[in-house]
Amino acid sequence: MFGIIRPCRHRLGGELAAAWQAHLCGMCLSLRDDHGQTARLATNYDGLLISVLAEAQADAAPRRRVAGRCALRGMRRADVAVGDCARLAATVSLVLAAVKMRDHVADGDGPANRAGVRTAAGMLARRWAEQGDAGATARRPRGAGETLAGTEQAALVRRNDLIFVSRGIGHGIRHDAGR
């Protein structure tokens, strides 16, 4: 399942809503900075949760910066999360989006049902998967490795079109990407 995590905005309150928005915007900007403008399409709440949890477990204090105006924020400036937690969330989101896109291409459903779109979506999914592979080990938040996964680091590993989400020794989730 992809995109099932949603905030209850009526229960967040002002401070938590601002923190949630800071992580969302930080992940989006990390996708742009590390993987290009197109990668911003991979912004989702599932990856956002990774940023929130990694930051909560990190030794260092949360880092923020003021971002420029954005149409999705009503052309307002905002404090956004920066650093390894936002970059880890961006990498996770990119890999999740690549897996979802490859699945649509393989199934021939959704927009990927059209021949030209199917080819472009397959190429984009491959590029995102490669970028996610390169960033999976480089995007670990400092100080959060032990507590995040119970081992030295949490990692997304792609082997022969299979995605493994490492959750400690002997534990993992396997997703058949495109089969």
JOKA-V93931 format. One record per residue. N is the residue number from 0. RES is the residue in one letter. PHI is phi in degrees with one decimal (999 if undefined). PSI is psi as a letter, one per 30 degrees, with the letter a starting at -180 (NA if undefined). Layout:
n->N res->RES phi->PHI psi->PSI
n->N res->RES phi->PHI psi->PSI
This chain:
n->0 res->M phi->999 psi->k
n->1 res->F phi->-131.5 psi->k
n->2 res->G phi->82.6 psi->h
n->3 res->I phi->-96.0 psi->f
n->4 res->I phi->-88.5 psi->k
n->5 res->R phi->-135.7 psi->k
n->6 res->P phi->-79.1 psi->k
n->7 res->C phi->-91.5 psi->j
n->8 res->R phi->-60.5 psi->e
n->9 res->H phi->-71.6 psi->f
n->10 res->R phi->-109.6 psi->f
n->11 res->L phi->-73.4 psi->e
n->12 res->G phi->80.3 psi->l
n->13 res->G phi->-63.8 psi->e
n->14 res->E phi->-68.8 psi->e
n->15 res->L phi->-69.1 psi->e
n->16 res->A phi->-63.7 psi->e
n->17 res->A phi->-66.4 psi->e
n->18 res->A phi->-65.4 psi->e
n->19 res->W phi->-60.3 psi->e
n->20 res->Q phi->-64.3 psi->e
n->21 res->A phi->-61.8 psi->e
n->22 res->H phi->-70.1 psi->e
n->23 res->L phi->-62.9 psi->e
n->24 res->C phi->-67.6 psi->e
n->25 res->G phi->-63.3 psi->e
n->26 res->M phi->-65.7 psi->e
n->27 res->C phi->-60.9 psi->e
n->28 res->L phi->-69.6 psi->e
n->29 res->S phi->-67.1 psi->e
n->30 res->L phi->-59.7 psi->e
n->31 res->R phi->-63.2 psi->e
n->32 res->D phi->-68.1 psi->e
n->33 res->D phi->-90.9 psi->f
n->34 res->H phi->-132.1 psi->f
n->35 res->G phi->100.6 psi->l
n->36 res->Q phi->-59.8 psi->e
n->37 res->T phi->-61.8 psi->e
n->38 res->A phi->-64.6 psi->f
n->39 res->R phi->-62.7 psi->f
n->40 res->L phi->-64.3 psi->f
n->41 res->A phi->-85.0 psi->g
n->42 res->T phi->-62.0 psi->k
n->43 res->N phi->-154.6 psi->l
n->44 res->Y phi->-70.6 psi->f
n->45 res->D phi->-62.4 psi->e
n->46 res->G phi->-68.8 psi->e
n->47 res->L phi->-58.8 psi->e
n->48 res->L phi->-61.6 psi->e
n->49 res->I phi->-61.1 psi->e
n->50 res->S phi->-61.3 psi->e
n->51 res->V phi->-63.0 psi->e
n->52 res->L phi->-68.1 psi->e
n->53 res->A phi->-65.0 psi->e
n->54 res->E phi->-65.5 psi->e
n->55 res->A phi->-64.9 psi->f
n->56 res->Q phi->-97.4 psi->f
n->57 res->A phi->-72.2 psi->k
n->58 res->D phi->-72.1 psi->e
n->59 res->A phi->-78.9 psi->l
n->60 res->A phi->-68.3 psi->k
n->61 res->P phi->-58.4 psi->k
n->62 res->R phi->-107.0 psi->k
n->63 res->R phi->-133.4 psi->l
n->64 res->R phi->-142.9 psi->l
n->65 res->V phi->-86.6 psi->k
n->66 res->A phi->-96.1 psi->l
n->67 res->G phi->-70.7 psi->a
n->68 res->R phi->-70.1 psi->k
n->69 res->C phi->-139.7 psi->k
n->70 res->A phi->-63.0 psi->e
n->71 res->L phi->-74.5 psi->f
n->72 res->R phi->-106.0 psi->g
n->73 res->G phi->69.4 psi->h
n->74 res->M phi->60.0 psi->h
n->75 res->R phi->-104.0 psi->l
n->76 res->R phi->-79.4 psi->l
n->77 res->A phi->-156.2 psi->l
n->78 res->D phi->-76.8 psi->k
n->79 res->V phi->-126.7 psi->l
n->80 res->A phi->-71.4 psi->k
n->81 res->V phi->-130.7 psi->l
n->82 res->G phi->107.6 psi->a
n->83 res->D phi->-65.7 psi->e
n->84 res->C phi->-65.3 psi->e
n->85 res->A phi->-66.3 psi->e
n->86 res->R phi->-70.5 psi->e
n->87 res->L phi->-63.2 psi->e
n->88 res->A phi->-61.2 psi->e
n->89 res->A phi->-64.1 psi->e
n->90 res->T phi->-64.9 psi->e
n->91 res->V phi->-60.8 psi->e
n->92 res->S phi->-61.7 psi->e
n->93 res->L phi->-64.8 psi->e
n->94 res->V phi->-67.6 psi->e
n->95 res->L phi->-60.9 psi->e
n->96 res->A phi->-66.2 psi->e
n->97 res->A phi->-64.3 psi->e
n->98 res->V phi->-63.6 psi->e
n->99 res->K phi->-63.5 psi->e
n->100 res->M phi->-66.3 psi->e
n->101 res->R phi->-62.9 psi->e
n->102 res->D phi->-64.3 psi->e
n->103 res->H phi->-64.3 psi->e
n->104 res->V phi->-64.4 psi->e
n->105 res->A phi->-65.1 psi->e
n->106 res->D phi->-80.8 psi->f
n->107 res->G phi->68.6 psi->h
n->108 res->D phi->-114.4 psi->l
n->109 res->G phi->64.9 psi->a
n->110 res->P phi->-62.1 psi->f
n->111 res->A phi->-72.8 psi->g
n->112 res->N phi->-73.3 psi->f
n->113 res->R phi->-91.7 psi->k
n->114 res->A phi->-57.8 psi->e
n->115 res->G phi->-65.2 psi->e
n->116 res->V phi->-69.4 psi->e
n->117 res->R phi->-59.7 psi->e
n->118 res->T phi->-64.4 psi->e
n->119 res->A phi->-64.4 psi->e
n->120 res->A phi->-65.3 psi->e
n->121 res->G phi->-63.8 psi->e
n->122 res->M phi->-65.6 psi->e
n->123 res->L phi->-65.0 psi->e
n->124 res->A phi->-62.9 psi->e
n->125 res->R phi->-63.0 psi->e
n->126 res->R phi->-62.9 psi->e
n->127 res->W phi->-65.2 psi->e
n->128 res->A phi->-64.2 psi->e
n->129 res->E phi->-65.3 psi->e
n->130 res->Q phi->-65.1 psi->e
n->131 res->G phi->-66.4 psi->e
n->132 res->D phi->-60.5 psi->e
n->133 res->A phi->-65.5 psi->e
n->134 res->G phi->-91.1 psi->f
n->135 res->A phi->-61.2 psi->e
n->136 res->T phi->-86.2 psi->f
n->137 res->A phi->-83.2 psi->f
n->138 res->R phi->-103.2 psi->g
n->139 res->R phi->-77.3 psi->k
n->140 res->P phi->-66.5 psi->k
n->141 res->R phi->-66.5 psi->k
n->142 res->G phi->86.6 psi->f
n->143 res->A phi->-111.1 psi->f
n->144 res->G phi->-59.7 psi->e
n->145 res->E phi->-66.7 psi->e
n->146 res->T phi->-80.7 psi->f
n->147 res->L phi->-69.0 psi->e
n->148 res->A phi->-127.5 psi->f
n->149 res->G phi->81.3 psi->g
n->150 res->T phi->-132.1 psi->a
n->151 res->E phi->-61.3 psi->e
n->152 res->Q phi->-159.6 psi->l
n->153 res->A phi->-92.1 psi->k
n->154 res->A phi->-142.2 psi->k
n->155 res->L phi->-103.3 psi->k
n->156 res->V phi->-124.9 psi->k
n->157 res->R phi->-110.7 psi->k
n->158 res->R phi->-134.2 psi->j
n->159 res->N phi->48.8 psi->h
n->160 res->D phi->65.2 psi->g
n->161 res->L phi->-111.9 psi->k
n->162 res->I phi->-106.1 psi->k
n->163 res->F phi->-115.3 psi->k
n->164 res->V phi->-103.0 psi->j
n->165 res->S phi->-72.8 psi->k
n->166 res->R phi->-129.8 psi->h
n->167 res->G phi->111.2 psi->l
n->168 res->I phi->-64.0 psi->k
n->169 res->G phi->77.3 psi->g
n->170 res->H phi->-118.7 psi->k
n->171 res->G phi->-173.9 psi->l
n->172 res->I phi->-115.4 psi->k
n->173 res->R phi->-110.7 psi->k
n->174 res->H phi->-128.4 psi->k
n->175 res->D phi->-75.6 psi->j
n->176 res->A phi->-87.8 psi->j
n->177 res->G phi->81.3 psi->g
n->178 res->R phi->-118.9 psi->NA
